[in-house]
Amino acid sequence: MKKLLVTGGAGFIGSNYVHYHGEKYPADQIVVLDKLTYAGNLPNIQHLIDSAKINFIQGDITNLEFLRELFQREKFDLVLNFAAETHVDRSIVDPGIFVQTNIVGTHNLLLASRESNVKRYHQISTDEVYGDLGEGSSNFFTENTPLAPNCPYAAAKAAADLLVRSYYVTYGFPATISRCSNNYGPYQFPEKLLPFFFKLASEGKPLPIYGDGKNVRDWLFVLDHCRAIDMIASSDRHGEIFNIGGHNEKNNLEIARHILNFLGKDEAAIRFVEDRKAHDRRYAIDAGKIKKELGWEPTVRFEDGMKRTFQWYTDNQDWVKATESRLLNFIKET
């Protein structure tokens, strides 16, 4: 039995991990720390709180004194850092909060973890830190690909990764990093591409696609990602980086068509709009290292994962409406 802290555990990937870990390791004590910004959604984990399967603490990882007190009191064995500002468009408009949460917040967690002798720290990162493979490229991101982030979000995540690495090299701190491709699945916030397009298509509204729609991403079902994180954090590999990919390269136009076809809608709903700034052309993950060294590989086929995701959104309309309302309120306030 161990006690773990899951930061950002009310968000999309974090809440999926909390569900996954609680089911697989029911004897473990799970503490979720989340600031509950617009993307931190308490209903994602409310039933786990109500049933006392997890403990929830609202707090900000940019507050070092708060973290130090929490870590000294709770004595965590494992820290999983999902907490981050993640929306690329928002990072272009307001990069400062990304610096605070993703860089300062990560360093505060590292400092508090080291001071309280945490046995293992794992940083959840992104393939966006590698930059752009470019159009027509047949290459893939490996763990040795140089970091070349092209937007403030990716730059802040890359800086956080370097801090984690520095704590391992300098102090021998037992930390690992994973870099994943685009996730999809239950509980994803409605501003993200897949749930956003699914909502628009369900309502018969146009689907706005940046540029020519040929920007390619690798898509990974969120529970496959959770399995990978568990395997890394449970291993004896310290100071390592692992890429996690779904082997499902799709461009944005293909994603839009898949959603429309699933709903029986006409592809005339697709609308091309002005491209965003620093829009990388292609990401693609080589997940050979984690497969070879830890035995992980994705188990959910893209078509099956999409069906499961669409069905979840269809079956959980109360969650969808409440979450959309929170997003609209946030937009009005900002």
N, C-alpha and C positions, 0 to 999 in steps of 0.2 A: 504493500500500500504506500502511495506517495501523495503529497500535497502539491498541486500545480496551480499556477496563476496563468490565466488566459486573458491577455490584454486585448481589447477590441472584440471581446467575446459576444457582444450583442450585434455585431456587424454580420455581413453575409458569410464570408468564409469562416470567421471566428465562431459564429453560432453553430454552423454545421459541424465544426470540429468539436465543440462542447457536446453536442448530441452524440456524435460518433464516440468520443472518449468515454462518456458516461455509460453508454451501452456496452462498450468493450471492457471497461475496467470499473465496474460498479463500486468497488471498494475504495477507489481513489477519492480524495477530497479535491473538488474543483472550486476554485475561486475565480469569478469573472470580474474583471475590472474594465469599465467602459465609461467614457465621458458622457455618452448619450448625446452626441451632436446629432445633426439631422440624419446621418447615416447609421447611427447606433440605435438599433430598434429593439426596445425591451420586449415587445411581444414575441420576438424570435425565441426567447428563452424563458418567458414568464411562467409557463407551466412547470419548468424545472425548478424555478425559484419557489413556486407555490408548494411543490411537493418536497421541498428541502433536499433535492438531489444536488443542488449547487448553492454556493453562497455568492451573492452579488454585491459589489461595491461600486458606487458611482464615484469616479475620480479622474483626474487629469495627469497623464504621464509627464507633462511638462512641469509639474509641481514636484520638485526634488524632495523637499522636506516631507510632504505627504507620502511619497514613495518610501523614503527611508523609515518612517514610522510604521508603515504597513509591512514592509519586509522584515523589520526587526520583531514585529508582533507575531506574524504568521509563520515565518520560517519555511519558505517554499523549497521544495526539492527541484522543481522544474518550472521554468518560465517560458511561455510561448508567446512571442510578440506579434500579434496580428494588427495591433493598433496603428493606424496610418490614415492620412488623407490620401485618397486614391484617384480622384476624378481628374483626368488630364485637362479637360476644358477649364475646370475651376482653378487648376494650378497656373494656367496661362493668365487668367484674370486676376488672381490673388495668390501669388507664390509665397507670401510671407508665412501663412499658416502652415504650409507644407514644410517649410524650414523648421518651424517650431515643433510640430508634432513628429515629423519623420526623422529629424536629425537630433534636436535637443531632447525630445522625448525618448528616443532610443538610447542616447547616451545616459540619461537619468536612470533608465532601467538597467543598463549595464553596470553603472556605478552602484546602485542599490543592490543588485544581484551579487556583485563581487564582495561588497561589504558584509553581506549576510550569508556568505558561503553557499550560494545556490549551487546545486550539483550539476545542473545542465540548463543552458540558455539556448533557445532556438529562435532565429530571426526569419520571419516569412517575408521574402522579397519578391521581385518580379523580373520577367525577362526584358522589361523595358529598359533596365539599366545597361543593356548591351547596345542599345541604339538601333540602327536600321540595317537590315541585310540588303536592302535595295531590290529594285524590280529586276526580275529575270535571274536572280541569284539562286544557285542550288545548294548554298552553304547552310549550315545550321549553327545556332549558338551552342558552344560547349562551355564548360566551367572555366576554361582558359581564354575565352574570348575577351579581349580588352573591354573595359567599361567605357561607353561613349554615349551617355544619355543626351537626349535632344529636347526635353521639355523639363520645366521645373519639378514636376512630380517625379520623373525618372531620376533627375539629378539628386533630389533629396533622398530617394531610396538608395541610390548608389553610395551617397555619403554615409548613410546609416550602415550599409554593408561594410564599408571600410572601417568604421568605428568598431563594429563587431570583430572583424579580422584583427584589428590592432589590439583588442583586449586579449585575444588568444595568443598572439605573438609576443606581446609585451609582458603579460601577467600569467600566461598559461591558463587563462580562464576557459572553462569547458563550454565552448560555444560552437554552433553550427549555423549555416545559412542555407535556405532553399530558395530557388528562383523558379517561379511557375509561369505557365502560359495563361491565356484568358480562361477564367473559370465561368461556369454556368451551372444553374441548379436552383433548388428551393431557397427562399429567403433573400434572393438578390435584389438590391435596391432598384427601384423603378427608373432611375436616371440612366442606368447602364444599358448597353445596346440591345441585348436580347429581350429583357422584360419590357423595355421601352417600345421596341418594334412590335412585340406581341400585343401590348395594350393598344397601340395605334391600329394595328391590323384588325384586332378583335372589334374595334369600334368603327371600322370602315374608313379610317382616316389615312391620309398619305404618309408614306415612310420616307423621311428625309435622309439621304445618303450623301456623305461628304465626297466631294470630288467626283471621280468616275466609279467609285465603289470597289476598286480593285486592290485596296489595302488588305493584306493577308495577315491573319492571326491564327495561332494554333489553339484549339479549343479543348478544354479539359473539364470533365464532370467533377463537381466539387468534392464528392465523397472519395473519388480516386485521389484527389489532392490530400484529403484528410488522412487516408491510409499511408501516403508517402511521408507526411510530416511525422506521423506516429513511428514509422520505421526508422526515420533519421534520428528522432529524439530518443528512441529506445536503444540506439546502437552505441557502440563504444568509440565512434569516430568523432574526435574533437578537431576543431579548426578546419572542417571540411565544408565545401560548397557542393550542393547537389541541384542539378536542373530537373524540373518535373514538367513533362509535356504530355499532351494527349494524342500526338500523332494524327491530328485532325486539322490540317491546314484548310481554312476556308476564308474567302474574301467577304467583305461586308455585303456585297451584292448577292452572293450565294446564301448568306444568312437570311437576308430579307426574303429571297425567293423561297427558301425552305419554310419560313414562317407562314408566308402567304399560301403556299401549296398545302401546308398542314391544315390551314383554316379554310381551304377551298376558296381563297380570294384571288382576284385578278392582279397580275403583276403590273397593271397600269397604275397601281397605287404608289409605285416607286417614284420618288422625286429626287433629282440630283441637286445638291445645294453647294454653295461655296465651301471649298476645303478649309479645314482648320489649320492654324499655324503649327509647324513642327510635326506634321502628321507622318509618322514613319510608314514606309511602304510595306515592309514584310518583317514579321517575327517568326522564327521557327526554332524549336527546341530539340537538341540532341539529348535524350534522356538515357543514353547508353550507360553512363556511370552508375546511376542508381539501380538500374536493372542488373548490371554485372556484379556490383558490390553488395547490394542489399536485397536483391531479388524482387524489386517492385516493377510493375508495369501496369498501365491502365487496363481496367476490366470492363468498363462501360463503353459500348459502341456509341458513336456520335448520334446516330438515329434513335437509339434506345434512350440515351440520356436526354435528348430533346423532347421525346414523348413524355418521359417522366416529369420533366420540368414544366412543360405546357399543362400537363394534367394537374400538377401541384398548384399552379397559378389558377387554374379553372376551379379547383376544389377549395381554394382558400381566398375567396373574393373579399371576405371581411378584412383579412390581413392586407390584401392589395389596396382596398379603398382607404383604410386607415393610414397606410404607409404613404400613399399618394397625397393624402391630405397633409401629412407632416411635411412632405417635400414642398408642396405649394405654400404652406405657411412659412417655411424657411426662405423660399424665393421672395415672398412678399416682404419679409423682414430685412432681407439683404439688398 
